[in-house]
Amino acid sequence: MRDLGGYSLGRSDLVRRAMSKKKTAVMEKERHNFIYGNPEEGVCGCIANGISEKTAETIYNEMMDFAKYAFNKSHAAAYAVVSYQTAWLKYYYPTEFMAALLTSIIENSSKISEYILTCRQMGIKILPPDINEGDWGFTTAGNSIRFGLSAIKSVGKNVVLAIIEEREKNGSFRSLKDVIDRLGSRELNKRTLENFIKSGALDSLPGTRKQKMLLYPQLMDQKNRDQKTGIAGQMTLFDLFAGDEDPVMKEEDFPDVGEYEKDLYLAYEKESLGIYISGHPMESWQETWQKQISNTSADFVPDEETGAARVMDGMTAVVGGIITGKTVKITRTNKRMAFITLEDLTGSMEVLVFPRDLEKNEAFLAEEGRVFIKGRVNASENAAAKLICERVIPLEAIPKRLWIRCQDKDFWYSHEKALYDIIDEFPGNSMISIYLAKERAKKNLPIQWRMTICADSIKKLNNIFMCDNVKVIDMPIEK
């Protein structure tokens, strides 16, 4: 760079850094300076140094190729060996491989979410943490992976080591009271125990999560009182006259309250683990989500090595998920804009909604709303990329197409009026296509013959055309 293009040592190093970070946009911007120069910035360029434009272009093209992904041979050979070993392990030992991978990023909840989604796509079940089965990191349990105890919030390494030591010395924990009695307040405070319960780490013990949450404060208070007397279970002079007013809590004294509702059950998992384990609020529409999006929230997180996100500044993207946060602010022109937190199966991301788009889409941007958002990426180095909203499409507004298969045109003609009667009963926006199997012909009904797809309308269609001949598909959002 210095000899050919007349760069200073400092500017040459900036280009070297861009090459090492694979920043193609920066390299393209520097092309003109290298070939033609930039007097304002003290670069004379190759042409001024007597190098032809064609030669300079050829040299810079090689540099661009190198910036995409290039190593010296020894480096490339080492990577090839590691890549082969990694692929072999993932293929023949997928559960063990993914458990080790998850353990390696155990403190990065966004990466954990991404890899857990990969595990589920591979058919590997993720089990919640377990005080009697879990270890410090992620471990295998047959063809499943057990969540690591240290990934639970407010649970330090010392607590996990104390649990494992106690378990190995005196056997498995038998109840909530047994956990409290054996670990003591030094390793186990109320916040830690609460997160154990919320995460599912005590599910193998008697009682539901809701019952344990209601009972544990009393058991811990009792344990603290016992410790203050000097000997656990020893009664004070006042206890002799207490009668039945303050009975000693027993582990079977669970209140009859059942279990948490599904949404709260999952919310507590997310609170204590940073991710969902037993399920996800999006699982009922995961297939639709995967078909409609162009990117996940994980694509907006900067890579640890390059500092860049997978999405590029200025590109158009479609994301989808649940709105978990919304903050409205007033701009300098006294208009309202919003900062939206959107959560999907891989993590969460921020969406900016400027005044004009907020006015058009605010009705769809309520918290807990299930939406798809199309917009423009705003990305910068070493920071999470954001999406600038241009359009919001609620889940229920995703366009659908109804396909009806008929054995031949005679069957269609004989049932055509029955279909139109159903459409009159359930008018809507979903398009309808008819397929004639014998003739291998397709017919799209005109726009005035659109209907609402719901359980009742589908039931009536099934009665006429049979279940196997009635299919509903989601139409893609324009990306």
N, C-alpha and C positions, 0 to 999 in steps of 0.2 A: 504493500500500500504506500509506504513511504517513498520507495525508489521509483515506482511506476506512476503513481498518481500525485506525488508531491505532498503526501499527508504528513502531519506532525506525528510524533510518537504517541501522544495522547489521543489524537483522533483515530489513529490506526488501532489503538486498543479498544476504542468504542465499537469499531466495526468488528474486531475480533470477538468482542463480547456478544454482539448481535448474532454472529455466526454460531457461537457456542450455545446460545439460547434458542437457536433455530427461529429467529424473528425475521420471517420472510418479508414482512411489510417494511421493516427498517432497512433491510438490504436493498429492496427495490428502490426505496427513496434515495439511497446513497449511490445508486448506479450512475445517475447523471453527473454527480460530483466527481466520481472516479474517472469517467471518460472525458467529460467536457470541462471539468473544473468548477470552482465556485470562489471567485476572487474575494467576495465579501467575507468568506470564512477562511481565507488563506490557503485554499486548495487550488493548485494550478491545473491538475488533470493530466491524463495520459497523452492527449493530443498535443498539449503544449510541451511535453517532454519527448516529442518525436515519435510517438507510438500511434500507428494507424487506428482509425475508429473501429475497423473490423477486428483487428487483433485485440484491442481493448475490450470489445464486446465479448469475444471468445473467452478471454481471461476471466471476465466478470461472471459469465455464465457458469464457468467451472466453480467459481466461488459460491455462486447461488446453489449449485448442486450440493456442494460441500455443506452449506448452511442447512440444507433440508435434513440430512442425516448422514454423517460421514465420520469414519474412524480410521486410524492407522490399522494395518493388518493385524498386529498383535492384539489390539483392543477389540477388533471385530471378531477375531478367533475366540477370544475369551467370552465375549457375549454369545457367540454361537453355541459354545459348549453349555453355558448356563441356560440358554434358551431351550436347548435340546433336553437337558435334565429336567427343567421345569415342566416342559410339555409332557414328558414321560410320567412324571409324578402326578400331574393333574389328570392324565388319562387313566392311569392304573390305580391311583390312590386319591380319588377326587375329594373324599371327605377329609382325610388327613391333610391334604394339600390346602384346602380352603380353611380348615381350622388353624393351621400355621399362618396362613395369610392374614386372617382376621386378628390373630394374636399380635402380629407385627404392627398393626395399626390400631391397637386397642384403645388408644387415647384420642382417636380421630373419629368422632361419631358420624360425620358425613360420609367418610370412606366406609365405615362399618355398614351403614345403610345401603350403600352402593353394592358392596360385596355380598350382603345378605340377600339382596334381590337376585344377584347372580346365583347364589346357592339355591334359592327357590326355583329358579329357572332350570337348574341342573338336577332338580328333584331331591335336593338335600334339605331335610327338615331342620329348622333351628329351634332348639329347646331352650326354655328360660333358664336362668341361673338356678342352681340348687345347692343349698348349704350342705347337703349330705353327699352330693355327687360332684359338684363343681370344683375347679381348680383356679389358680390365679388367672390363667389365660383360657382361651377357647380349647375345648377338648372334644374328642370323638366319643359318641355313644352309639355303637352299632353303625348304622348308616346315617345317623344324625349328628349334629354338632351342638354341644352344650355351651351356653353362653358363659363367659368368664366372670368370676365373682368380682374381680377388680374393676370391671367395666361399670359396676353399679356406682352411682354417684354417692359421694361422702363415705365411700369404703376404701380406706387406704390399704397399702400392701401389708402393713403390720396386722391389720384386722384379719385379712385373708390368711396370713401365715398362722395366726393364733387359732383360727377356725380349723385349719388343716391339722395343726398339731394336736388340738383337743380331740378332733375326730379320730385321729390315728391312735391316740393314747387310750381314750375311753369309749370309742365306738360312735355310731351315728347318733345324731340328735333325735329325740323322740317326740318332742312337743315344743310349743312356743315357750312354755315355762322352763323347760329343760335347757333351751338355748340361753335364756336370760340367766338362769342359775349357774350354768357352766362357764359362760364367757365373762360375766361380770361387767360392771360399769366402766372398767378401765378400757376394755376393747370395744364395748358396745354402748353407745349413747342412744338417746331416743331417735335422733335424726337418722342414724345409721340403721337402726332396727326398722324404722318406718320405710326406708328405701328398700330394705330386704323384703318386706312384706309386699310393697307396691310392685316390685320387679318380678315377683313370683318365686323368689329364692326359698321361701318357706312353704311352697305349695305342697310339698311331700309330707308335711306335718298336718295333724288334725286341724280342722276348721277352715273356713273360707277366708279370703283376703279381707273382706269387710269385717268379719268377726274378729280376726286378729288385730285389725286396726283399732277396733273399739276396746279390745281387752288389754293390749300391750302396755298402755300407760299405767294401768293399775298394777300389773305384774311387776313393772320396773320400780314403781313407787314402793311396793311391798319389799322388793329385793333391797332397795336402798335403806328402808327401815330396818330390815334384818341385819344389814351390814353395820348399821350404827349401834346396834345392841352388842356387837362384838362377835356373836355366834349366830349364824343363820337359824332362824326358827325359834330362838330363845325369847321368852315372853318377859315383858317388863311388868313392874308392879301395877301400872295402869291397865295392862292387858288382862290382868286377873279379874278386873271389875268391868271389862268392856262388854261382856256377854256376847250377844250375837250382832251387835251394832257394827263391828268391823271385822268380819270373818276373814280368815286367811284364804286368799284367792286360790282356786284350783284350776288346773289346766283344762278341765272339762267344763268350766263355767262359762261357756261361750253364749253370748246373747243370741236369741233366735231372730237374726236379721237377714239371713240368706247371703247372697253375693251381690256385688256391684252390678249396675246395668252395664251392658257391653261398652258403651261409649266412655263411661268413667273408668271402667276396668282398663281399657286401652290407654286412656289419657294418663293414668297413673304409671303405666309401663313406660310411656314416653317420657314422663317427668323424671323417673328414676334411672332410666337407661339411655335416654337420648333418642331411642328408636322404639318402634313397636315390635313385639315378638309374637304374641298370641294371634295376631291378626293385624289388619290395617283398615282404617275407615274407607280407604279407596279400593279394598279388595273386590267389592261387588261390581266395580266398573273398571278394573285393571285392564281388561282386554280392550275396551274402548279407548282408554288412556294411551296404551301403547300404540294403537293404530293412528291416533290423531296427532301426537306430538312429533316435533322434529328434534327436540332436545329435552334432557332432564335437568333438574337443578344441579346435579353433580357436574354437568358440563360448564357451569358458571363458576366453579371453584378453581382457583389457580393451582396449577401443578407445582408440587414441592420442588421439583428440579428446575423447571424453566421459569416459574413464576407467572406463567400465562394460562388462561382458561382455555378449554377446548373450543368454545365459541369465539368468533372473531368480531372485533368492533365494527359496527355498521351492518352486520348481516341480519337477515330476517329470521325470526325463530317463533315456533309455537310451543308453548309449555302448558302443562295442565296440573291441577291439584286442588287442594283445599286451602281456602284463605284462613290463615291462623292469626293474622294481625293486620290492623289497619290504622294508620296515623294520618290525620288530615292537618295540613299546615296552610297558612296564608302567605301568598307570595308578595313580593314588593309592589306588585300592581294590584294588591288587594283581592286576589282571586284564590280560589281553593285548589290545592293539589293534594295527592295522596301517596303515601308510601305503603305498599302492600307486601306482606310476607306470605309467600305461596309455598305450601309444603306438598311434596309428592313422595313417591316410594323410595327415592334416593336421598332425600334431605329437604332443605328449604332454601329459598332465594328471595331477593328483593325485586319488586316491580315498581317502577315510577309511573304515576299517572298524572300527566299534566292537565291544567285546568280544562282545556277544550275536550279532551278525552274523558276526564272525570265527569263532566256534565252529561256526556252521552252514555256512559257506562255505569254510573254510580249505583243504579238499581241492582246491578249484578255483583257488586263488590262488598256485600255484607260478610262479616266474619262467619266462618263455617260454610261459606258458599263453595260449591263445587263447580269449577270453571276451567275453561281453556282460554289462554291469553296469547294473542298474536302481537308481536312488536319488534322493535329494533334493539339490537344488543349494544350496550354501552360498556366497553371493556377497557381496562387500563392495567399496567404492569403491577404484579404483586398485590392485587386487590380483587375481591370477588366481583365478577361481572354482574351487571344489572340489566333488566329488560325494560325498555321504555314502551309502555302500553300504547297500542294503536286500536285494538279491538278486543272485546271480551265476549266470549260465547259460553253461556251457562251449559252445564252438562245436559240438562233436559232439552236444550234447544239445538243439540247436535242433529243435523239433517239425517233422515233415515230413508231407506228405500225398501219397499215391500216387494218381494218376489213371489209370484204364484206360478207353480208349474202345473200345466194341463197336459193330459196325454196326447191330445190332438185338437185340431181346430173345431171339430164337431162338439167335443166336450166343452170347449170354451164358449162356443155360441149358446149351448144349452144352459150354461151357468153364469153367463155374462150379466143378466138382469139381477140375479141374486147378489153378485158383487156390488153392483151399483146401488142396490138397496142398502147394503151395509155401509157403503161410503156416504150415502145420504144421512144415515143414522149417526155416523162418526166422522163428520167433515174435519179436515185438518191440513197439515202442510207436508205430510210424508208422500213421496212419489211412489208410484206403483208400476211394476213391470210384469208382463205376462210372458211366460216361456212355453212354447208349444213343442213338446218333446219329439213327436213323430216328424213334424215338419222342420225341426231345429230352427225355429223362427222366434224372434223376440219382438214384443210390442210394448212400447211405453205409452201409458195412458196420458191423455192431455192434462194440462195444468189444472183444469177445473175438476178433475177427478183425483183429488188428493184426500187423504184421510188421516185421522188420529190413530196412532198405534198404541193400544192399551190392552190390558188383559181381556176385557170384554169383547173388543173388536177382533182380537186374534182368536178367541174361543169360537166366535161365530164363523170366522173364515175356516178354522180347522174342521168344523162340522160339515162344511160344504166341500172343501178341497183336500181334506185330510192333513194331518200334522206334518208329514214328511214333505208335503208340497208347498208349505207356507214358510218362508224364511224372511227374517228382518236383518238388514245389514246397516251399519253406520256409514254415512257418506263422509269422505275426508274433508277436513277443514282446508280451505285454500291456504297453502303455505307460501 
